[in-house]
């Protein structure tokens, strides 16, 4: 229900502002100006049109949505990357890397890189092996200890799962910004596949995120089933 507009108090306030026509106050100029400012503020309050019931409900809904989004941002714990992996019998295949970049393309963290490409420096003999990860991570500049810390044996066939805990290589929580989670597979010689998902911090809501696939050789079907059903999900606990 709307409040009825009451002109009478406003009239009285306007009289105070104008000083009742020719009547003047004995207040100092600064006090009079301050008084007029306060009166004008009261006039604005009295003349403000109150919200309808629908408008009030909409404003309340927006407040709740904002609060829920803030709560979701605070509860985000990690990003999970999973896919079905089939180990191939051919040479020049089976290599995998999972890592995170910021929006400028800088490496934030390598989550996993398979042993041949990393620990055994296989990229030195095969420049096309995980070339996206090699370009981002620059493993040639890493020490053997740094290599060992992020590499592991090539996995066996099955569903594989990795996690990014929203930290950088030093273990520090990443600052607000846009981040790209990437998973790359060396399918067969120069044929690679790259999967990319994007999140914003803050702003990422728990749940599955869109994954975009790129193939270096779309016409090459060799070992194309090596990485399938790639899924990336923001998780809150």
SERO-4910 file (N, C-alpha, C, O; in steps of 0.05 Angstrom, whole numbers):
BEGIN
 pado doro    nc1    nc2    nc3   cac1   cac2   cac3    cc1    cc2    cc3    oc1    oc2    oc3
  Unk    A     17    -24      0      0      0      0     18     25      0     37     26     15
  Unk    A     11     45    -17     27     69    -18     20     88      5     -3     90     13
  Unk    A     41    103     14     35    124     33     23    148     19     31    154     -4
  Unk    A      5    162     31     -6    186     19     14    209     22     26    212     43
  Unk    A     16    225      1     35    247      2     23    269     20      0    276     17
  Unk    A     39    278     38     31    298     58     45    325     52     68    328     59
  Unk    A     32    343     39     45    368     31     49    387     54     67    405     53
  Unk    A     33    385     75     34    405     97     61    407    109     71    430    112
  Unk    A     74    385    118    101    388    130    121    400    111    139    415    119
  Unk    A    118    395     85    137    406     66    134    436     64    153    451     62
  Unk    A    109    445     64    103    474     63    117    488     86    129    509     83
  Unk    A    114    476    110    126    488    134    156    489    131    169    509    138
  Unk    A    168    468    121    197    468    117    206    488     97    226    502    101
  Unk    A    191    492     75    197    512     56    196    540     67    211    558     60
  Unk    A    176    543     85    174    569     98    199    575    115    209    598    115
  Unk    A    209    554    128    234    557    144    257    565    126    274    581    133
  Unk    A    258    552    102    280    557     83    279    586     73    299    600     73
  Unk    A    256    595     65    253    622     53    252    644     74    253    668     68
  Unk    A    249    635    100    248    655    121    222    670    123    221    693    131
  Unk    A    199    656    115    172    668    116    171    694    101    162    714    112
  Unk    A    179    693     77    177    717     60    199    736     66    223    731     61
  Unk    A    192    759     79    212    780     85    224    777    113    242    791    120
  Unk    A    213    758    129    224    754    156    251    741    155    255    722    140
  Unk    A    270    751    170    297    741    170    304    729    197    293    739    217
  Unk    A    321    709    197    330    697    222    354    713    232    367    727    218
  Unk    A    359    709    258    382    721    270    406    702    272    426    708    285
  Unk    A    405    680    257    426    660    258    450    671    241    446    685    222
  Unk    A    474    664    249    497    670    232    494    657    205    479    638    202
  Unk    A    508    668    184    505    658    157    511    628    155    496    613    142
  Unk    A    533    619    169    540    591    167    519    573    180    514    552    169
  Unk    A    508    582    202    487    566    216    462    564    199    449    544    197
  Unk    A    456    587    186    432    588    169    435    570    145    416    555    138
  Unk    A    459    570    133    463    552    110    462    523    118    451    507    104
  Unk    A    473    517    142    472    489    151    443    481    157    435    458    151
  Unk    A    428    499    168    400    493    174    384    488    148    368    469    147
  Unk    A    389    505    128    375    502    103    382    475     90    365    461     78
  Unk    A    408    467     92    416    441     81    401    418     94    393    399     81
  Unk    A    399    419    121    385    398    136    356    397    128    344    376    125
  Unk    A    344    421    125    316    422    118    311    410     91    292    396     86
  Unk    A    329    417     72    326    406     45    328    376     45    314    362     30
  Unk    A    346    365     62    348    336     64    322    323     74    314    302     65
  Unk    A    310    337     93    284    327    104    263    328     83    246    310     81
  Unk    A    263    350     66    243    352     45    246    329     25    226    318     17
  Unk    A    271    323     18    275    300      0    265    274     11    254    258     -3
  Unk    A    269    270     37    259    245     50    229    244     49    218    223     44
  Unk    A    216    267     55    187    267     56    175    263     28    153    251     25
  Unk    A    188    274      8    177    273    -19    185    249    -34    175    244    -57
  Unk    A    203    232    -23    212    209    -38    188    189    -41    173    183    -23
  Unk    A    186    179    -66    165    160    -72    172    133    -60    193    122    -67
  Unk    A    156    121    -43    162     95    -31    161     73    -52    147     76    -72
  Unk    A    176     52    -48    176     29    -66    149     14    -65    137     12    -44
  Unk    A    141      4    -88    118    -13    -89    125    -40    -77    149    -45    -72
  Unk    A    106    -57    -72    111    -84    -61    129   -100    -80    146   -115    -71
  Unk    A    123    -98   -107    139   -113   -126    168   -103   -126    187   -120   -128
  Unk    A    172    -77   -125    199    -66   -125    214    -74   -100    238    -79   -102
  Unk    A    201    -75    -78    213    -82    -53    222   -112    -54    244   -119    -45
  Unk    A    205   -129    -66    212   -157    -68    236   -161    -87    254   -177    -82
  Unk    A    237   -145   -109    259   -147   -128    285   -138   -115    306   -151   -119
  Unk    A    284   -117   -100    308   -107    -86    318   -128    -66    342   -132    -63
  Unk    A    299   -140    -51    307   -160    -32    319   -185    -46    339   -196    -36
  Unk    A    308   -192    -69    319   -215    -84    347   -210    -93    364   -227    -92
  Unk    A    352   -185   -103    379   -178   -112    399   -179    -89    422   -187    -93
  Unk    A    390   -170    -66    408   -171    -42    415   -200    -35    438   -206    -28
  Unk    A    395   -217    -36    400   -246    -29    418   -258    -50    436   -273    -42
  Unk    A    414   -252    -75    431   -263    -96    460   -255    -93    478   -271    -95
  Unk    A    464   -229    -86    491   -219    -82    504   -233    -58    528   -240    -59
  Unk    A    489   -237    -37    499   -250    -13    507   -279    -19    527   -289    -10
  Unk    A    490   -293    -34    495   -320    -42    520   -322    -59    536   -341    -56
  Unk    A    524   -303    -78    548   -303    -94    573   -299    -78    593   -312    -82
  Unk    A    571   -280    -58    594   -275    -41    601   -300    -25    625   -307    -22
  Unk    A    581   -314    -16    585   -339     -1    598   -360    -18    615   -375     -9
  Unk    A    588   -362    -43    599   -382    -62    629   -377    -67    645   -395    -67
  Unk    A    636   -351    -72    663   -344    -77    681   -351    -53    703   -361    -57
  Unk    A    671   -347    -29    687   -352     -5    691   -382     -1    711   -390     11
  Unk    A    672   -398    -11    673   -427     -6    688   -443    -28    693   -467    -25
  Unk    A    695   -430    -50    709   -444    -72    735   -455    -61    752   -441    -50
  Unk    A    739   -481    -65    762   -495    -54    782   -505    -75    806   -504    -70
  Unk    A    772   -513    -98    790   -525   -118    776   -528   -144    752   -524   -146
  Unk    A    792   -535   -164    781   -543   -190    791   -571   -196    814   -577   -195
  Unk    A    772   -588   -203    778   -616   -210    779   -620   -240    761   -610   -254
  Unk    A    799   -634   -250    801   -641   -278    802   -671   -280    818   -684   -268
  Unk    A    784   -682   -296    783   -711   -299    778   -718   -329    766   -702   -344
  Unk    A    787   -742   -337    782   -751   -364    787   -781   -365    801   -793   -348
  Unk    A    776   -794   -385    781   -822   -391    806   -824   -408    808   -812   -429
  Unk    A    825   -839   -398    851   -842   -412    855   -871   -421    851   -890   -406
  Unk    A    862   -873   -446    868   -900   -458    898   -900   -467    905   -884   -485
  Unk    A    913   -916   -455    942   -917   -462    945   -931   -489    935   -953   -494
  Unk    A    959   -917   -507    962   -926   -534    987   -944   -537   1006   -942   -521
  Unk    A    987   -961   -558   1010   -980   -562   1030   -968   -581   1051   -981   -587
  Unk    A   1025   -944   -592   1044   -933   -612   1065   -916   -598   1063   -908   -575
  Unk    A   1086   -911   -613   1107   -892   -604   1097   -864   -607   1076   -859   -621
  Unk    A   1111   -845   -595   1105   -816   -599   1076   -809   -591   1063   -794   -605
  Unk    A   1067   -821   -569   1040   -815   -559   1040   -818   -528   1061   -820   -516
  Unk    A   1016   -816   -517   1011   -822   -488   1022   -801   -468   1020   -805   -444
  Unk    A   1032   -778   -478   1042   -758   -459   1020   -738   -452   1004   -730   -469
  Unk    A   1020   -730   -427    999   -713   -416   1011   -691   -399   1031   -695   -385
  Unk    A    998   -668   -399   1005   -646   -381    980   -632   -373    962   -628   -389
  Unk    A    978   -623   -347    956   -608   -337    968   -584   -322    985   -588   -305
  Unk    A    959   -560   -329    971   -536   -316    951   -513   -316    929   -515   -328
  Unk    A    959   -490   -304    942   -467   -302    958   -442   -311    981   -439   -304
  Unk    A    944   -425   -327    956   -400   -335    938   -377   -326    914   -381   -322
  Unk    A    950   -353   -324    933   -329   -319    924   -318   -345    931   -329   -366
  Unk    A    910   -295   -345    899   -284   -370    920   -273   -388    914   -268   -411
  Unk    A    944   -268   -378    966   -258   -395    982   -281   -407   1001   -276   -422
  Unk    A    975   -306   -401    989   -329   -411   1012   -338   -395   1027   -356   -403
  Unk    A   1016   -326   -371   1037   -334   -354   1030   -360   -338   1008   -363   -329
  Unk    A   1050   -378   -336   1045   -402   -321   1040   -396   -292   1056   -382   -279
  Unk    A   1019   -407   -281   1013   -404   -252   1023   -429   -237   1035   -428   -216
  Unk    A   1016   -452   -248   1024   -477   -235   1021   -501   -254   1002   -503   -269
  Unk    A   1042   -518   -254   1039   -544   -268   1028   -564   -248   1040   -569   -227
  Unk    A   1006   -576   -254    993   -596   -237   1004   -624   -242   1008   -639   -223
  Unk    A   1009   -630   -267   1020   -656   -275   1033   -654   -302   1023   -641   -320
  Unk    A   1055   -668   -305   1067   -673   -332   1079   -700   -332   1093   -708   -313
  Unk    A   1074   -715   -353   1083   -743   -353   1113   -745   -355   1126   -727   -365
  Unk    A   1124   -768   -345   1152   -771   -341   1170   -768   -365   1191   -755   -364
  Unk    A   1162   -779   -388   1179   -778   -412   1184   -749   -420   1206   -741   -425
  Unk    A   1162   -734   -422   1165   -707   -431   1180   -690   -412   1195   -672   -420
  Unk    A   1176   -695   -386   1188   -677   -366   1213   -688   -354   1235   -678   -359
  Unk    A   1211   -709   -337   1234   -719   -322   1256   -728   -340   1280   -724   -333
  Unk    A   1249   -741   -362   1270   -751   -380   1276   -731   -403   1291   -737   -421
  Unk    A   1265   -706   -401   1270   -685   -420   1264   -693   -448   1279   -686   -467
  Unk    A   1243   -709   -451   1236   -719   -478   1230   -697   -498   1232   -701   -522
  Unk    A   1221   -674   -488   1214   -652   -506   1239   -642   -522   1236   -629   -543
  Unk    A   1263   -648   -512   1287   -640   -526   1290   -656   -552   1301   -645   -572
  Unk    A   1280   -680   -553   1282   -697   -577   1257   -695   -594   1257   -699   -618
  Unk    A   1235   -688   -581   1209   -686   -595   1197   -659   -589   1183   -655   -569
  Unk    A   1203   -640   -606   1193   -612   -602   1163   -610   -602   1152   -591   -592
  Unk    A   1150   -629   -615   1121   -628   -616   1107   -643   -593   1082   -645   -593
  Unk    A   1122   -653   -574   1111   -667   -551   1102   -647   -530   1118   -634   -518
  Unk    A   1075   -644   -527   1064   -625   -507   1075   -597   -511   1084   -584   -492
  Unk    A   1075   -588   -536   1087   -562   -542   1074   -538   -528   1087   -518   -523
  Unk    A   1047   -540   -523   1034   -518   -509   1044   -516   -480   1050   -494   -471
  Unk    A   1047   -539   -467   1057   -538   -439   1086   -529   -439   1094   -513   -422
  Unk    A   1103   -540   -457   1131   -532   -458   1134   -502   -462   1152   -490   -450
  Unk    A   1118   -491   -479   1119   -462   -484   1112   -446   -459   1125   -426   -453
  Unk    A   1092   -455   -444   1083   -441   -420   1102   -445   -397   1108   -426   -382
  Unk    A   1112   -470   -393   1128   -477   -369   1158   -473   -372   1171   -469   -352
  Unk    A   1168   -474   -396   1197   -472   -401   1212   -491   -383   1229   -483   -367
  Unk    A   1208   -517   -387   1221   -537   -369   1252   -537   -372   1266   -547   -354
  Unk    A   1262   -526   -394   1291   -525   -398   1304   -508   -376   1328   -512   -370
  Unk    A   1289   -489   -365   1300   -472   -345   1297   -483   -317   1305   -471   -297
  Unk    A   1284   -506   -314   1279   -518   -288   1302   -536   -279   1316   -548   -296
  Unk    A   1306   -537   -253   1326   -556   -243   1315   -584   -242   1290   -587   -245
  Unk    A   1332   -604   -238   1322   -631   -236   1302   -635   -213   1283   -649   -215
  Unk    A   1308   -621   -190   1289   -623   -167   1262   -611   -174   1242   -622   -166
  Unk    A   1262   -589   -188   1237   -576   -196   1221   -595   -215   1197   -597   -213
  Unk    A   1236   -608   -233   1224   -626   -252   1211   -650   -236   1189   -658   -241
  Unk    A   1227   -661   -218   1217   -684   -203   1192   -677   -187   1175   -695   -182
  Unk    A   1190   -653   -177   1167   -645   -160   1141   -645   -174   1120   -648   -162
  Unk    A   1141   -642   -201   1115   -641   -215   1111   -662   -236   1091   -663   -249
  Unk    A   1131   -680   -239   1128   -701   -259   1121   -728   -246   1125   -732   -222
  Unk    A   1110   -746   -262   1102   -772   -252   1101   -791   -276   1102   -782   -299
  Unk    A   1100   -816   -270   1100   -837   -292   1075   -834   -309   1054   -824   -300
  Unk    A   1077   -842   -334   1054   -842   -352   1033   -860   -340   1038   -883   -333
  Unk    A   1008   -851   -339    987   -867   -325    978   -891   -342    984   -893   -366
  Unk    A    965   -908   -328    952   -932   -341    924   -924   -350    913   -904   -342
  Unk    A    913   -941   -366    886   -937   -376    866   -935   -353    867   -951   -334
  Unk    A    848   -916   -355    827   -912   -335    819   -883   -332    828   -866   -348
  Unk    A    802   -877   -313    793   -850   -308    814   -836   -291    822   -847   -270
  Unk    A    824   -813   -299    845   -799   -285    834   -773   -274    818   -759   -288
  Unk    A    842   -766   -250    832   -741   -238    856   -725   -226    874   -736   -213
  Unk    A    855   -699   -231    875   -681   -220    860   -658   -206    836   -653   -211
  Unk    A    874   -644   -188    862   -622   -173    880   -598   -174    904   -600   -171
  Unk    A    868   -574   -177    882   -549   -173    870   -536   -148    846   -530   -148
  Unk    A    887   -531   -128    877   -519   -103    878   -489   -102    878   -477    -80
  Unk    A    878   -476   -125    878   -447   -128    903   -434   -117    902   -411   -108
  Unk    A    925   -448   -118    951   -437   -109    970   -436   -132    966   -450   -153
  Unk    A    991   -420   -129   1012   -419   -150   1034   -439   -143   1031   -456   -125
  Unk    A   1056   -438   -158   1078   -457   -155   1090   -455   -127   1100   -475   -116
  Unk    A   1089   -432   -114   1100   -428    -87   1081   -436    -65   1088   -435    -42
  Unk    A   1056   -444    -73   1037   -452    -53   1020   -429    -42   1005   -432    -23
  Unk    A   1022   -405    -55   1006   -382    -46    980   -381    -61    978   -387    -85
  Unk    A    959   -373    -47    932   -370    -59    934   -349    -81    946   -327    -77
  Unk    A    923   -355   -105    925   -337   -127    908   -312   -122    887   -314   -109
  Unk    A    915   -289   -132    899   -265   -129    874   -266   -147    872   -284   -164
  Unk    A    857   -246   -144    833   -245   -161    841   -242   -190    861   -228   -196
  Unk    A    826   -254   -208    832   -252   -236    819   -275   -252    804   -291   -241
  Unk    A    826   -276   -278    816   -298   -295    838   -318   -298    862   -311   -302
  Unk    A    831   -344   -297    850   -365   -299    841   -386   -319    817   -391   -322
  Unk    A    861   -399   -332    855   -419   -353    868   -445   -345    892   -447   -342
  Unk    A    851   -465   -341    860   -492   -334    863   -508   -360    844   -509   -376
  Unk    A    887   -519   -365    892   -532   -390    901   -561   -386    916   -567   -368
  Unk    A    892   -578   -404    900   -606   -405    908   -613   -433    892   -610   -452
  Unk    A    933   -622   -437    943   -628   -464    951   -657   -466    962   -669   -448
  Unk    A    946   -668   -490    955   -695   -495    970   -697   -521    961   -686   -542
  Unk    A    993   -711   -521   1008   -717   -546    996   -743   -557   1002   -764   -547
  Unk    A    981   -741   -579    966   -764   -589    984   -782   -607    987   -806   -602
  Unk    A    997   -769   -627   1014   -785   -644   1032   -765   -660   1023   -750   -677
  Unk    A   1059   -766   -653   1078   -748   -665   1069   -719   -662   1066   -709   -640
  Unk    A   1064   -705   -684   1056   -677   -682   1027   -672   -677   1018   -649   -676
  Unk    A   1011   -693   -675    982   -690   -669    978   -688   -639    982   -707   -624
  Unk    A    969   -664   -631    964   -658   -603    934   -650   -599    921   -641   -618
  Unk    A    925   -653   -575    898   -643   -567    901   -626   -542    916   -632   -524
  Unk    A    887   -603   -542    888   -585   -519    859   -578   -510    842   -571   -526
  Unk    A    854   -582   -484    828   -576   -471    832   -552   -452    851   -552   -437
  Unk    A    814   -532   -454    817   -508   -438    791   -501   -424    770   -501   -437
  Unk    A    792   -495   -398    770   -485   -383    777   -459   -370    801   -455   -363
  Unk    A    758   -441   -366    764   -415   -355    747   -410   -330    724   -417   -329
  Unk    A    760   -398   -309    745   -389   -286    753   -361   -278    775   -352   -285
  Unk    A    736   -347   -264    742   -320   -254    741   -321   -223    723   -333   -212
  Unk    A    761   -309   -210    762   -308   -181    763   -279   -173    783   -265   -180
  Unk    A    743   -268   -159    718   -281   -151    698   -283   -175    704   -272   -196
  Unk    A    677   -297   -170    656   -299   -191    651   -327   -200    630   -332   -213
  Unk    A    669   -346   -194    665   -373   -203    645   -387   -184    649   -388   -160
  Unk    A    625   -398   -196    605   -413   -180    611   -442   -180    621   -453   -200
  Unk    A    606   -457   -158    611   -486   -158    596   -499   -180    573   -492   -186
  Unk    A    608   -519   -193    596   -534   -214    614   -537   -238    637   -527   -238
  Unk    A    604   -550   -258    620   -556   -282    624   -531   -299    606   -515   -301
  Unk    A    648   -528   -310    654   -505   -327    658   -515   -356    664   -538   -361
  Unk    A    654   -496   -375    656   -503   -403    685   -510   -410    703   -497   -402
  Unk    A    688   -531   -426    714   -540   -436    715   -538   -466    698   -548   -480
  Unk    A    736   -524   -476    739   -521   -505    762   -538   -514    784   -539   -502
  Unk    A    758   -553   -536    778   -571   -547    790   -560   -572    776   -549   -589
  Unk    A    817   -562   -575    831   -555   -599    849   -578   -608    862   -591   -591
  Unk    A    849   -583   -634    866   -604   -645    886   -592   -664    879   -574   -680
  Unk    A    911   -600   -662    932   -589   -680    928   -601   -708    935   -587   -728
  Unk    A    918   -626   -710    914   -638   -736    887   -652   -736    884   -675   -730
  Unk    A    867   -636   -743    839   -646   -742    835   -670   -761    818   -687   -755
  Unk    A    849   -671   -783    845   -693   -802    859   -718   -794    855   -739   -806
  Unk    A    876   -717   -773    891   -740   -764    876   -754   -742    873   -743   -720
  Unk    A    866   -778   -747    850   -792   -727    866   -812   -710    854   -826   -693
  Unk    A    892   -814   -714    909   -832   -699    907   -826   -669    913   -804   -661
  Unk    A    900   -846   -654    899   -844   -624    881   -822   -614    885   -812   -592
  Unk    A    861   -815   -629    843   -793   -620    827   -801   -595    815   -783   -583
  Unk    A    826   -827   -589    811   -835   -565    829   -835   -540    820   -844   -519
  Unk    A    853   -826   -542    871   -827   -518    859   -811   -495    860   -820   -472
  Unk    A    849   -787   -500    836   -770   -479    808   -765   -487    803   -752   -508
  Unk    A    789   -774   -471    761   -770   -477    746   -761   -452    755   -765   -429
  Unk    A    722   -749   -456    704   -741   -434    719   -723   -414    717   -728   -390
  Unk    A    733   -704   -424    747   -685   -406    727   -667   -392    710   -655   -404
  Unk    A    730   -666   -366    711   -652   -349    726   -634   -329    746   -643   -317
  Unk    A    718   -609   -326    729   -591   -306    707   -580   -289    686   -571   -299
  Unk    A    712   -580   -263    690   -573   -244    702   -556   -221    722   -563   -209
  Unk    A    688   -534   -215    694   -518   -191    681   -531   -167    657   -537   -168
  Unk    A    696   -535   -146    686   -550   -123    688   -532    -98    708   -519    -93
  Unk    A    667   -532    -82    667   -518    -56    662   -539    -34    647   -558    -38
  Unk    A    675   -535    -12    672   -554     10    663   -540     36    660   -553     57
***
